């Protein structure tokens, strides 16, 4: 029997990395083992991964040496950064550079880098449809990941670029349907009539597992993923069917979202405007049939919502 290959998973206690780690650990026929990288090996999630059979190691993405050590002996790596942990594009870019240099130094044969589109290719900085943020971005957490893609190519790391999208978990944490004074439910979303490409976060990891199972056939390629492309009205309809009462869609003006006053409101407003106004291009890059080939368990929004109905029980 062939020896199993080691996959080092960055962010293994988070949404994306956790989805990949569990996909491997839950598959008794897997050709891979998991080394779970985390900032805190003593956390509940880290201990659970260890119980399931992962090797758990501590690493700090701000410390290249610690990441290189964690990658030693790994055939593959799953690479992800968390912009929202600090909100600094410069720090995220530096972390991506550390990942690229560590993967190269450790001799990784196949890296998957979790990335996003650079929105400035569609909306240049001098395009006043949406404000420029931090002097050089339209949607900083998208644009810096797009910038960082070159770091992996320049370092000579054999990389598959996995372009992700909106997590449906965001409906529970950020934009659930809201109960109005008259008792009705309204889903307010800044999407106009555009389609929002969404995905269950665990399906990002499961799709990454499918890429690793393909061998090196997708090295050097960009794989853009989603679970379903739905309009705001279609999302509202799915909520109505699962929750058992009418849910009405209200298209929030982009300017209204940017002016909402919560942290990163301008960035989130720009993001949704990008999703809405470049719907055809964004969803067009995400071939759902191709994603399902990599991940036969890919959930539709209604699948995800049915499984997570309890998250909306307090509406």
Buried (B, 14 or more C-beta within 10 A) or exposed (E): EEEEBBBBBBBBBBBBBBBBBBBBBEEEEBBBBBBBBBEEBEEEBBEBBEEBEBBBBBBBBEEBEBBBBBBBEBBBBBBBBBBEEEBBBEBBBBBBBBBBBBBBBBEBBBBBBBBBBBBBEBBEEEEEEBEBBBEEBBBBBBBBBBBBBEBBBEBEBBBBBBBBBBBBBEBBEEBBBEEEEEEEBBBBBBBBEBBBBBBBBBBBBBBBBBBBBBEEEBBEEBBBBBBBBBBBBBBBBBBBEBBEEEBBBBBBEBEEBBEEEEEBBBBBBBBBBBBBBBBEEBBEBBBBEEBBEBBEBBBBBBBBBEEBEEBBEEE
